[in-house]
């Protein structure tokens, strides 16, 4: 009888495993139209991480409705003045780092409804720049303006500010390695003087959401465990 019980339990676990194998987790899809739009389903969860910023103005980075361009939620907000103390243009292109310019650097975000979205960077007076391009961009010098969503494993950009460059200061390149993320976002702010896609850089990692069939498999496992516990208790009594 003991062997029969184990066989029943093994069968339920096997059924559960098949459910997981046959129904993969939901995919968080980026719009393939190369327009900086991404598609999310209700319940999709994404782990957003602020990597660094290089903008003179204090900015907010958020998710926007791709149809109306209305703000859905703000993910990260810079503290005034919008860059680390002492990090002015000639020194490091208004660099903002985690813990100094942005205090909460990682945010789990759950989408409330299906839809098409864009990322946006809002500067003072409500001016917002949006992601407009999607692709495998690894170099800020070749990425199209004003904002990108990229799957590249790294992102290279010049940390010498545009004002310093205009005064003859040499370029100083930096590479951020992004292979630990499913995609990253790099975006310019609305200041037209410094056209560089490094004013805000965010990495994103998708949290898989099980399909209903897979959740059903979990229910089978839980049911099997309950069955074994009850059987054991009945024998003891």
Secondary structure, DSSP 8 states (H G I E B T S, - for coil): -HHHHHHHHHHHHHHHHHHHHHS-----EE-TTSSS-EEE-TT-EEEEEEEEEE-SS--EEEEEETTT--EEEEEEE--TTSS-TT--HHHHSSEE-BTTTBS--EEEEE--S-EEEEEEEE-GGG-EEE--EEE---BTTTS-SSEEEE--SEEEEE-S-HHHHHTT----EEEEE-TTSSEEEEE--S-SSS--TTSEEEEEEEE----HHHHHHHHHHHHHHHHHHHHHHHHH-
